[in-house]
Every structure is written in structure tokens, then in C-alpha cells.
Amino acid sequence: MRTYVSLEDVFKELIDQQKEKLLQIGRKIIPYLTQDDILQPNDYPELENNPFFRYEEGVLEGLQTAQMALQRENKKSDY
């Protein structure tokens, strides 16, 4: 049996996984970090200046950008 998975579902799962990965990386640097904190790493110089954290943050941004592009294309096809 084949299961249909939408691209939006795939992006949501990838983004959720990347957010969790970013949080875990951030907590190795700052143990009390919250999910909201990873959205504002410039508040924490330790994160802002950490190339590994910044790289993983870039991966998250890329996934979110691709998700938004897909959503835009889906909206255009609805009209």
C-alpha cells in the first residue's frame, strides 16, 4: 500500500527536526536556552559567534524559505 505524503508535510517535518537540532546545539553552548531563544541568537553572543550554530541556523532558514516558496506556488495554482 502506498501512502501519499504532501510536500508541505515533508517541509513541516524537516523544519521541526531542524529546530530541535538547533535547540540541542544551542543548549550545548547555553544550557538554559529555549525554543524562542534560538529565533533570536543575536541576543546571545555565544550563539551569534558560533559558526556551527550559525550554519545550522542557515539550514533552518533555507528550509523555511523553500516552504514559503512552495506555499506561494500552491496559492497561485488555486486561482
N, CA, C and O atoms as a GROMACS GRO file, in nm:
protein
  316
    1MET      N    1   0.084  -0.119   0.000
    1MET     CA    2   0.000   0.000   0.000
    1MET      C    3   0.088   0.124   0.000
    1MET      O    4   0.181   0.134   0.079
    2ARG      N    5   0.059   0.217  -0.086
    2ARG     CA    6   0.137   0.339  -0.098
    2ARG      C    7   0.066   0.452  -0.025
    2ARG      O    8  -0.055   0.471  -0.040
    3THR      N    9   0.142   0.528   0.054
    3THR     CA   10   0.084   0.639   0.128
    3THR      C   11   0.124   0.770   0.062
    3THR      O   12   0.240   0.790   0.027
    4TYR      N   13   0.027   0.857   0.045
    4TYR     CA   14   0.053   0.989  -0.013
    4TYR      C   15   0.102   1.082   0.097
    4TYR      O   16   0.040   1.094   0.202
    5VAL      N   17   0.214   1.148   0.070
    5VAL     CA   18   0.268   1.248   0.163
    5VAL      C   19   0.284   1.377   0.086
    5VAL      O   20   0.349   1.380  -0.018
    6SER      N   21   0.225   1.484   0.136
    6SER     CA   22   0.237   1.612   0.066
    6SER      C   23   0.372   1.676   0.094
    6SER      O   24   0.434   1.651   0.197
    7LEU      N   25   0.416   1.757   0.000
    7LEU     CA   26   0.542   1.830   0.020
    7LEU      C   27   0.534   1.922   0.141
    7LEU      O   28   0.633   1.941   0.211
    8GLU      N   29   0.418   1.978   0.165
    8GLU     CA   30   0.403   2.065   0.283
    8GLU      C   31   0.426   1.986   0.411
    8GLU      O   32   0.487   2.037   0.506
    9ASP      N   33   0.378   1.862   0.416
    9ASP     CA   34   0.401   1.777   0.533
    9ASP      C   35   0.550   1.746   0.549
    9ASP      O   36   0.603   1.746   0.660
   10VAL      N   37   0.616   1.721   0.437
   10VAL     CA   38   0.759   1.692   0.441
   10VAL      C   39   0.836   1.813   0.493
   10VAL      O   40   0.922   1.800   0.580
   11PHE      N   41   0.805   1.932   0.440
   11PHE     CA   42   0.872   2.052   0.488
   11PHE      C   43   0.846   2.077   0.636
   11PHE      O   44   0.938   2.114   0.709
   12LYS      N   45   0.723   2.057   0.679
   12LYS     CA   46   0.692   2.078   0.821
   12LYS      C   47   0.776   1.985   0.908
   12LYS      O   48   0.831   2.028   1.010
   13GLU      N   49   0.786   1.860   0.868
   13GLU     CA   50   0.865   1.764   0.946
   13GLU      C   51   1.014   1.800   0.945
   13GLU      O   52   1.079   1.796   1.049
   14LEU      N   53   1.066   1.837   0.830
   14LEU     CA   54   1.207   1.875   0.821
   14LEU      C   55   1.237   1.999   0.906
   14LEU      O   56   1.339   2.005   0.973
   15ILE      N   57   1.148   2.096   0.902
   15ILE     CA   58   1.166   2.219   0.979
   15ILE      C   59   1.158   2.190   1.128
   15ILE      O   60   1.240   2.240   1.205
   16ASP      N   61   1.063   2.109   1.169
   16ASP     CA   62   1.053   2.073   1.311
   16ASP      C   63   1.179   2.001   1.359
   16ASP      O   64   1.229   2.027   1.468
   17GLN      N   65   1.229   1.910   1.276
   17GLN     CA   66   1.351   1.838   1.313
   17GLN      C   67   1.471   1.932   1.321
   17GLN      O   68   1.554   1.920   1.411
   18GLN      N   69   1.479   2.026   1.227
   18GLN     CA   70   1.592   2.119   1.227
   18GLN      C   71   1.585   2.214   1.346
   18GLN      O   72   1.688   2.248   1.404
   19LYS      N   73   1.465   2.256   1.384
   19LYS     CA   74   1.451   2.341   1.503
   19LYS      C   75   1.497   2.267   1.628
   19LYS      O   76   1.564   2.324   1.714
   20GLU      N   77   1.461   2.140   1.638
   20GLU     CA   78   1.504   2.059   1.753
   20GLU      C   79   1.655   2.042   1.753
   20GLU      O   80   1.719   2.052   1.857
   21LYS      N   81   1.712   2.016   1.636
   21LYS     CA   82   1.857   2.002   1.626
   21LYS      C   83   1.926   2.132   1.667
   21LYS      O   84   2.025   2.130   1.741
   22LEU      N   85   1.874   2.244   1.620
   22LEU     CA   86   1.932   2.374   1.653
   22LEU      C   87   1.923   2.402   1.802
   22LEU      O   88   2.016   2.456   1.862
   23LEU      N   89   1.811   2.365   1.862
   23LEU     CA   90   1.795   2.383   2.007
   23LEU      C   91   1.897   2.298   2.083
   23LEU      O   92   1.957   2.346   2.179
   24GLN      N   93   1.916   2.175   2.041
   24GLN     CA   94   2.012   2.088   2.109
   24GLN      C   95   2.155   2.141   2.096
   24GLN      O   96   2.232   2.137   2.192
   25ILE      N   97   2.189   2.190   1.979
   25ILE     CA   98   2.321   2.250   1.959
   25ILE      C   99   2.336   2.373   2.047
   25ILE      O  100   2.438   2.392   2.112
   26GLY      N  101   2.233   2.456   2.048
   26GLY     CA  102   2.236   2.578   2.130
   26GLY      C  103   2.249   2.546   2.278
   26GLY      O  104   2.318   2.617   2.351
   27ARG      N  105   2.182   2.440   2.322
   27ARG     CA  106   2.188   2.404   2.464
   27ARG      C  107   2.324   2.347   2.505
   27ARG      O  108   2.356   2.345   2.624
   28LYS      N  109   2.402   2.303   2.411
   28LYS     CA  110   2.539   2.262   2.444
   28LYS      C  111   2.625   2.386   2.474
   28LYS      O  112   2.725   2.378   2.544
   29ILE      N  113   2.583   2.498   2.420
   29ILE     CA  114   2.655   2.624   2.440
   29ILE      C  115   2.596   2.700   2.558
   29ILE      O  116   2.670   2.751   2.643
   30ILE      N  117   2.462   2.708   2.563
   30ILE     CA  118   2.389   2.776   2.670
   30ILE      C  119   2.280   2.680   2.719
   30ILE      O  120   2.176   2.668   2.655
   31PRO      N  121   2.303   2.612   2.831
   31PRO     CA  122   2.213   2.504   2.875
   31PRO      C  123   2.066   2.545   2.897
   31PRO      O  124   1.978   2.461   2.881
   32TYR      N  125   2.039   2.667   2.932
   32TYR     CA  126   1.902   2.709   2.963
   32TYR      C  127   1.826   2.766   2.843
   32TYR      O  128   1.719   2.824   2.860
   33LEU      N  129   1.879   2.751   2.724
   33LEU     CA  130   1.820   2.806   2.604
   33LEU      C  131   1.680   2.752   2.579
   33LEU      O  132   1.654   2.634   2.603
   34THR      N  133   1.590   2.838   2.532
   34THR     CA  134   1.454   2.795   2.499
   34THR      C  135   1.435   2.796   2.347
   34THR      O  136   1.519   2.848   2.273
   35GLN      N  137   1.325   2.739   2.302
   35GLN     CA  138   1.292   2.737   2.160
   35GLN      C  139   1.283   2.880   2.104
   35GLN      O  140   1.328   2.906   1.993
   36ASP      N  141   1.226   2.970   2.182
   36ASP     CA  142   1.217   3.110   2.137
   36ASP      C  143   1.354   3.175   2.126
   36ASP      O  144   1.376   3.259   2.040
   37ASP      N  145   1.446   3.136   2.213
   37ASP     CA  146   1.580   3.194   2.212
   37ASP      C  147   1.655   3.165   2.082
   37ASP      O  148   1.732   3.248   2.035
   38ILE      N  149   1.632   3.048   2.025
   38ILE     CA  150   1.706   3.016   1.902
   38ILE      C  151   1.659   3.100   1.784
   38ILE      O  152   1.728   3.108   1.683
   39LEU      N  153   1.542   3.162   1.798
   39LEU     CA  154   1.493   3.251   1.693
   39LEU      C  155   1.560   3.388   1.698
   39LEU      O  156   1.554   3.464   1.602
   40GLN      N  157   1.623   3.419   1.810
   40GLN     CA  158   1.693   3.547   1.829
   40GLN      C  159   1.835   3.523   1.879
   40GLN      O  160   1.869   3.566   1.990
   41PRO      N  161   1.918   3.456   1.801
   41PRO     CA  162   2.053   3.425   1.850
   41PRO      C  163   2.140   3.548   1.871
   41PRO      O  164   2.240   3.543   1.943
   42ASN      N  165   2.102   3.659   1.808
   42ASN     CA  166   2.180   3.783   1.828
   42ASN      C  167   2.172   3.834   1.971
   42ASN      O  168   2.251   3.921   2.009
   43ASP      N  169   2.079   3.783   2.050
   43ASP     CA  170   2.072   3.819   2.192
   43ASP      C  171   2.181   3.749   2.273
   43ASP      O  172   2.206   3.784   2.389
   44TYR      N  173   2.245   3.650   2.213
   44TYR     CA  174   2.346   3.569   2.281
   44TYR      C  175   2.475   3.568   2.198
   44TYR      O  176   2.482   3.497   2.097
   45PRO      N  177   2.574   3.644   2.237
   45PRO     CA  178   2.700   3.648   2.161
   45PRO      C  179   2.762   3.509   2.142
   45PRO      O  180   2.827   3.484   2.041
   46GLU      N  181   2.741   3.419   2.239
   46GLU     CA  182   2.797   3.284   2.228
   46GLU      C  183   2.738   3.210   2.108
   46GLU      O  184   2.807   3.130   2.044
   47LEU      N  185   2.612   3.236   2.078
   47LEU     CA  186   2.547   3.174   1.962
   47LEU      C  187   2.579   3.252   1.835
   47LEU      O  188   2.610   3.194   1.731
   48GLU      N  189   2.571   3.382   1.845
   48GLU     CA  190   2.594   3.470   1.731
   48GLU      C  191   2.731   3.445   1.668
   48GLU      O  192   2.746   3.455   1.547
   49ASN      N  193   2.829   3.415   1.749
   49ASN     CA  194   2.966   3.398   1.702
   49ASN      C  195   3.007   3.252   1.684
   49ASN      O  196   3.124   3.224   1.659
   50ASN      N  197   2.912   3.160   1.698
   50ASN     CA  198   2.946   3.019   1.684
   50ASN      C  199   2.916   2.973   1.541
   50ASN      O  200   2.800   2.968   1.501
   51PRO      N  201   3.020   2.940   1.463
   51PRO     CA  202   2.997   2.906   1.322
   51PRO      C  203   2.912   2.781   1.302
   51PRO      O  204   2.835   2.775   1.206
   52PHE      N  205   2.923   2.683   1.389
   52PHE     CA  206   2.842   2.561   1.375
   52PHE      C  207   2.694   2.593   1.397
   52PHE      O  208   2.609   2.547   1.321
   53PHE      N  209   2.665   2.671   1.502
   53PHE     CA  210   2.527   2.710   1.528
   53PHE      C  211   2.473   2.792   1.412
   53PHE      O  212   2.360   2.770   1.367
   54ARG      N  213   2.553   2.886   1.363
   54ARG     CA  214   2.508   2.973   1.254
   54ARG      C  215   2.483   2.893   1.126
   54ARG      O  216   2.389   2.922   1.051
   55TYR      N  217   2.567   2.793   1.101
   55TYR     CA  218   2.546   2.708   0.984
   55TYR      C  219   2.410   2.636   0.994
   55TYR      O  220   2.332   2.638   0.900
   56GLU      N  221   2.385   2.574   1.109
   56GLU     CA  222   2.259   2.501   1.128
   56GLU      C  223   2.140   2.596   1.124
   56GLU      O  224   2.032   2.558   1.077
   57GLU      N  225   2.157   2.717   1.171
   57GLU     CA  226   2.052   2.819   1.161
   57GLU      C  227   2.025   2.850   1.013
   57GLU      O  228   1.910   2.869   0.973
   58GLY      N  229   2.130   2.855   0.933
   58GLY     CA  230   2.115   2.877   0.790
   58GLY      C  231   2.039   2.765   0.721
   58GLY      O  232   1.961   2.790   0.630
   59VAL      N  233   2.063   2.642   0.765
   59VAL     CA  234   1.988   2.528   0.711
   59VAL      C  235   1.839   2.547   0.741
   59VAL      O  236   1.755   2.525   0.654
   60LEU      N  237   1.808   2.587   0.864
   60LEU     CA  238   1.668   2.612   0.902
   60LEU      C  239   1.607   2.722   0.815
   60LEU      O  240   1.495   2.708   0.767
   61GLU      N  241   1.681   2.830   0.796
   61GLU     CA  242   1.630   2.940   0.713
   61GLU      C  243   1.604   2.894   0.570
   61GLU      O  244   1.505   2.933   0.509
   62GLY      N  245   1.694   2.811   0.517
   62GLY     CA  246   1.675   2.760   0.382
   62GLY      C  247   1.550   2.674   0.370
   62GLY      O  248   1.475   2.685   0.273
   63LEU      N  249   1.528   2.589   0.467
   63LEU     CA  250   1.408   2.505   0.467
   63LEU      C  251   1.282   2.591   0.475
   63LEU      O  252   1.184   2.565   0.406
   64GLN      N  253   1.285   2.693   0.561
   64GLN     CA  254   1.168   2.779   0.575
   64GLN      C  255   1.142   2.860   0.447
   64GLN      O  256   1.027   2.883   0.411
   65THR      N  257   1.248   2.902   0.380
   65THR     CA  258   1.234   2.974   0.255
   65THR      C  259   1.173   2.885   0.148
   65THR      O  260   1.085   2.928   0.073
   66ALA      N  261   1.220   2.762   0.140
   66ALA     CA  262   1.165   2.667   0.042
   66ALA      C  263   1.017   2.638   0.072
   66ALA      O  264   0.936   2.626  -0.019
   67GLN      N  265   0.984   2.627   0.201
   67GLN     CA  266   0.844   2.603   0.240
   67GLN      C  267   0.757   2.721   0.195
   67GLN      O  268   0.648   2.701   0.142
   68MET      N  269   0.804   2.842   0.217
   68MET     CA  270   0.726   2.960   0.176
   68MET      C  271   0.711   2.966   0.024
   68MET      O  272   0.605   3.004  -0.025
   69ALA      N  273   0.815   2.929  -0.051
   69ALA     CA  274   0.805   2.928  -0.197
   69ALA      C  275   0.701   2.826  -0.242
   69ALA      O  276   0.623   2.854  -0.333
   70LEU      N  277   0.700   2.710  -0.180
   70LEU     CA  278   0.601   2.608  -0.214
   70LEU      C  279   0.460   2.658  -0.183
   70LEU      O  280   0.368   2.641  -0.264
   71GLN      N  281   0.443   2.721  -0.068
   71GLN     CA  282   0.311   2.773  -0.032
   71GLN      C  283   0.265   2.879  -0.131
   71GLN      O  284   0.147   2.886  -0.166
   72ARG      N  285   0.358   2.962  -0.176
   72ARG     CA  286   0.324   3.066  -0.273
   72ARG      C  287   0.280   3.003  -0.404
   72ARG      O  288   0.180   3.044  -0.463
   73GLU      N  289   0.354   2.903  -0.450
   73GLU     CA  290   0.317   2.835  -0.574
   73GLU      C  291   0.181   2.768  -0.562
   73GLU      O  292   0.102   2.769  -0.656
   74ASN      N  293   0.154   2.708  -0.447
   74ASN     CA  294   0.023   2.645  -0.426
   74ASN      C  295  -0.088   2.747  -0.429
   74ASN      O  296  -0.196   2.720  -0.482
   75LYS      N  297  -0.064   2.865  -0.372
   75LYS     CA  298  -0.166   2.971  -0.374
   75LYS      C  299  -0.192   3.017  -0.517
   75LYS      O  300  -0.307   3.038  -0.556
   76LYS      N  301  -0.085   3.031  -0.595
   76LYS     CA  302  -0.100   3.075  -0.734
   76LYS      C  303  -0.182   2.976  -0.816
   76LYS      O  304  -0.260   3.015  -0.902
   77SER      N  305  -0.163   2.848  -0.788
   77SER     CA  306  -0.237   2.747  -0.865
   77SER      C  307  -0.382   2.736  -0.821
   77SER      O  308  -0.464   2.677  -0.891
   78ASP      N  309  -0.416   2.794  -0.704
   78ASP     CA  310  -0.554   2.793  -0.657
   78ASP      C  311  -0.641   2.893  -0.734
   78ASP      O  312  -0.764   2.882  -0.736
   79TYR      N  313  -0.576   2.992  -0.798
   79TYR     CA  314  -0.653   3.096  -0.866
   79TYR      C  315  -0.682   3.061  -1.008
   79TYR      O  316  -0.745   3.138  -1.079
   0.00000   0.00000   0.00000
